Amino acid sequence: MEALCAISTAAQRNNYLLVRLIVVSIAVFCVASTTKGQQHTPTPYQMLDLNGFPAGLLPNTVVSSTFDSNGRFVVRLSEKCLLNIPGAYPVTYDTTITGIISPGRLSSLSGITVKVFFVWWSITEIYVSGSNLVFVVGFASASYPASNFLDSPICSNSMISAV
């Protein structure tokens, strides 16, 4: 009789373990299936950092962005943005900024302009050169310390209508 009870107890223990294994397997499958395809998409600020740029190249008004596998991107701002960077030139950001990002280089840029000698020029490229950032405007360029762009600037749109 004791042997029969021991077999019955062992069978119950095995059934309990089997049921527990099935429940855990189902839970793992459910979690895996809900997170599959939901990869973390880096923010534009993180994409800048991943490619060697400071986050302060973009204002604090980003509302959405897309990046493809070739580095092409679209960044949308909540509104057009005017920045008066101390010691530099006025800069405007349109509501949509596009370009290509790669390590140390932002190219084919559109949506960012700078005012030099009373004329607004498109910034078409930005690249890293040592501890500096080089801004390309047509045939000219200007270099500034990357440390000037560590924090995302706050837009001052009070002058946008004059732009």
Secondary structure per residue as TSV (DSSP state, phi and psi in degrees):
chain	resnum	aa	ss	phi	psi
A	1	M	-	360.0	-40.7
A	2	E	H	-61.3	-37.8
A	3	A	H	-64.2	-40.1
A	4	L	H	-64.8	-41.1
A	5	C	H	-66.4	-39.0
A	6	A	H	-65.2	-39.6
A	7	I	H	-66.0	-42.4
A	8	S	H	-64.1	-42.5
A	9	T	H	-65.8	-41.2
A	10	A	H	-64.8	-39.5
A	11	A	H	-65.8	-41.1
A	12	Q	H	-63.8	-41.6
A	13	R	H	-62.8	-43.1
A	14	N	H	-64.4	-40.6
A	15	N	H	-63.4	-42.3
A	16	Y	H	-61.0	-46.3
A	17	L	H	-62.9	-40.1
A	18	L	H	-64.5	-44.7
A	19	V	H	-63.3	-43.1
A	20	R	H	-62.9	-42.0
A	21	L	H	-62.8	-41.1
A	22	I	H	-65.0	-44.1
A	23	V	H	-62.9	-45.2
A	24	V	H	-63.5	-41.7
A	25	S	H	-62.3	-42.2
A	26	I	H	-64.7	-42.0
A	27	A	H	-63.1	-44.1
A	28	V	H	-63.3	-42.4
A	29	F	H	-62.6	-42.4
A	30	C	H	-64.3	-44.2
A	31	V	H	-64.2	-43.6
A	32	A	H	-64.4	-39.6
A	33	S	H	-73.4	-28.5
A	34	T	H	-79.6	-25.7
A	35	T	H	-94.9	-11.8
A	36	K	T	-64.7	130.7
A	37	G	T	85.1	-6.8
A	38	Q	-	-102.1	65.0
A	39	Q	-	-75.8	147.8
A	40	H	-	-70.3	122.9
A	41	T	-	-96.5	122.4
A	42	P	-	-63.8	148.9
A	43	T	-	-72.3	164.9
A	44	P	H	-59.6	-34.5
A	45	Y	H	-65.8	-40.1
A	46	Q	H	-67.9	-37.4
A	47	M	H	-64.4	-39.5
A	48	L	H	-58.9	-49.2
A	49	D	H	-60.7	-43.6
A	50	L	H	-61.8	-23.0
A	51	N	T	-107.3	14.3
A	52	G	T	89.1	15.8
A	53	F	-	-111.6	151.0
A	54	P	-	-75.9	149.3
A	55	A	G	-63.7	-24.0
A	56	G	G	-71.0	3.4
A	57	L	G	-71.7	-19.2
A	58	L	S	-112.3	142.0
A	59	P	-	-69.5	174.0
A	60	N	T	-83.3	13.8
A	61	T	T	-109.5	21.9
A	62	V	E	-67.5	130.4
A	63	V	E	-111.8	-24.6
A	64	S	E	-161.8	163.6
A	65	S	E	-160.8	155.4
A	66	T	E	-137.1	145.1
A	67	F	E	-135.1	134.6
A	68	D	-	-103.4	177.0
A	69	S	T	-68.3	-16.0
A	70	N	T	-93.4	2.9
A	71	G	S	91.6	-4.0
A	72	R	E	-67.8	140.1
A	73	F	E	-140.7	157.6
A	74	V	E	-133.3	124.7
A	75	V	E	-119.0	130.3
A	76	R	E	-112.3	135.2
A	77	L	E	-105.1	158.9
A	78	S	S	-68.3	-26.2
A	79	E	S	-162.2	165.5
A	80	K	-	-60.6	146.0
A	81	C	E	-130.9	131.9
A	82	L	E	-111.4	130.9
A	83	L	E	-121.5	133.4
A	84	N	E	-108.8	95.8
A	85	I	-	-82.3	121.5
A	86	P	T	-56.2	133.7
A	87	G	T	76.7	7.5
A	88	A	S	-134.8	-161.2
A	89	Y	-	-100.8	157.8
A	90	P	E	-64.8	140.9
A	91	V	E	-127.7	138.5
A	92	T	E	-118.4	145.4
A	93	Y	E	-117.0	126.0
A	94	D	E	-70.8	172.5
A	95	T	E	-68.9	-20.0
A	96	T	E	-125.7	126.3
A	97	I	E	-119.2	130.7
A	98	T	E	-128.0	162.0
A	99	G	E	167.3	-165.7
A	100	I	E	-127.7	130.0
A	101	I	E	-110.9	136.9
A	102	S	E	-147.5	167.5
A	103	P	T	-54.5	117.6
A	104	G	T	77.2	7.0
A	105	R	E	-148.5	131.6
A	106	L	E	-114.4	116.5
A	107	S	E	-126.4	170.8
A	108	S	E	51.6	37.4
A	109	L	E	-71.7	143.5
A	110	S	E	-143.9	148.2
A	111	G	E	103.3	0.8
A	112	I	E	-125.7	127.2
A	113	T	E	-129.3	156.6
A	114	V	E	-132.4	142.4
A	115	K	E	-97.1	116.3
A	116	V	E	-130.7	126.8
A	117	F	T	52.2	49.2
A	118	F	T	67.3	11.2
A	119	V	E	-125.8	138.2
A	120	W	E	-87.6	124.6
A	121	W	E	-116.5	144.5
A	122	S	E	-79.3	132.4
A	123	I	-	-83.0	116.6
A	124	T	-	-100.7	-17.4
A	125	E	E	-157.6	147.6
A	126	I	E	-136.1	130.7
A	127	Y	E	-138.5	159.1
A	128	V	E	-88.3	133.2
A	129	S	E	-135.2	96.8
A	130	G	T	64.6	-123.3
A	131	S	T	-97.8	14.0
A	132	N	E	-112.9	160.6
A	133	L	E	-111.6	133.3
A	134	V	E	-107.2	124.2
A	135	F	E	-102.8	124.1
A	136	V	E	-102.8	127.4
A	137	V	E	-129.4	102.1
A	138	G	T	60.0	-122.9
A	139	F	T	-92.2	-4.1
A	140	A	E	-108.8	163.7
A	141	S	E	-148.2	159.9
A	142	A	E	-141.3	143.4
A	143	S	E	-113.6	136.4
A	144	Y	E	-136.3	149.5
A	145	P	E	-60.8	134.0
A	146	A	G	-60.3	-26.9
A	147	S	G	-64.3	-17.1
A	148	N	G	-71.6	-11.2
A	149	F	G	-122.6	29.6
A	150	L	S	-71.0	-39.4
A	151	D	S	-105.6	141.5
A	152	S	-	-66.1	124.9
A	153	P	-	-72.6	159.0
A	154	I	-	-98.2	130.2
A	155	C	-	-67.7	142.6
A	156	S	-	-121.1	85.7
A	157	N	G	-81.9	9.8
A	158	S	G	-65.9	-19.7
A	159	M	G	-107.0	4.1
A	160	I	G	-58.3	-37.7
A	161	S	G	-64.5	-23.3
A	162	A	G	-83.0	-9.1
A	163	V	-	-78.7	360.0
